[in-house]
Amino acid sequence: MTETFQIEIKKAEQSRINEVDFANLSFGKVFTDHMLVCDFFDGYWHNPLIVPFQNLSISPANVALHYGQSIFEGLKAYKNIEDEMVLFRPHGHLERFNRTAVRMGMPQVTEELFIEGISELIRLDKNWFPKTSGSSLYIRPFMFATDDTIGVHISLQYKFIILLNPVDKYYSEPLKVMVERKYVRASEGGIGFAKTSANYASSLYPTKLAVQKGYHQLIWTDHKEHKYIEESGTMNLMCIINNTLITPSLSDSILQGITRESILTLAKDWGMAVEERKVTVDEVIEASQNGTLTEIFGTGTAAVVAPIILVNYKGIDYEMPGLEGRIFSKKMVETLQDLRKGNIKDNHGWIYKIPV
Ligand SMILES: *Cc1c(COP(=O)(O)O)cnc(C)c1O
């Protein structure tokens, strides 16, 4: 290990900020002036560098391209009412990144590299916070193998990079989803719990087929019987039946969402009944038909809550409750926003103020 952690900064000569149309930000397209890059070789992480955002140069024999050792995180930085810069649960994202790294045979990163790295980069590019209410800086830390030999092996070298992407308040249009009964996203013993590129790769084609049929995304089911709900698209899934908040229990085929966990915790704080258990598709369809299901939605960092208004199951479209009656979802979105803004007390230590 290096004795002292230090981030070296090479500043961009000129900012690109004036070229950006902040009134029309679409997710993932615009990046701030700088990025953080850190290399792992000889068994440890060397000191990170912050450099102008730029293309990378890698060998065509790069093993991540061939065999997929590639992982990522996604979290957000916000400005609170005091104009301080805050992160939402960065340590939870760090833990998940490292859990993912272990499963993919990759080195873990230190808290310093992850949290200090994000903080330093944001301090440098702080002018890039969009000004509109609900907007944020989306943070994309990721890591991939950089060995340049195409024999199958665990890479000995890696790159860890952090990018910042200014994003507007994310509005999820009400979703029409199709229950997938042929393809699977993840299976027992696999990598479904890991935030790795491979899970996305395997979901693209089945999702495309659903989109061609007029749906926005899929509801993934278990790999054995296609009977139990797992996730929806790239979000965790929740519903409210008889005033109980219900979500599939975690397993190695379900991604442990930070938003999922935050919503469950707040719902319990509010005295609501919460169940984490196996949830069958049949149960959800039946509850939607007999009126006991009042809300169904996906959860994730990007949208926070994405309402589902239609579910296709075995070729039949079932209407889900309309948006008007979704009192829980509305209150949850507002509460999470108030927490980030600093309007209400942060009882769980979720808000991390970036030291200035
Ligand atoms: C990232 C992700 C989620 C949501 O996680 P959050 O921490 O809430 O953003 C859910 N499912 C999958 C497959 C994911 O990759």
The ligand as a Gaussian input file, in Angstrom:
#p B3LYP/6-31G(d) Opt

LIG

0 1
 C      -28.889000      -0.411000      -9.340000
 C      -29.999000      -1.384000      -9.455000
 C      -31.182000      -1.275000      -8.684000
 C      -31.497000      -0.109000      -7.796000
 O      -30.570000       0.130000      -6.801000
 P      -30.525000       1.545000      -6.067000
 O      -29.414000       1.388000      -5.091000
 O      -31.838000       1.742000      -5.393000
 O      -30.271000       2.567000      -7.105000
 C      -32.121000      -2.289000      -8.810000
 N      -31.941000      -3.340000      -9.641000
 C      -30.838000      -3.454000     -10.402000
 C      -30.711000      -4.617000     -11.299000
 C      -29.830000      -2.493000     -10.334000
 O      -28.737000      -2.621000     -11.100000

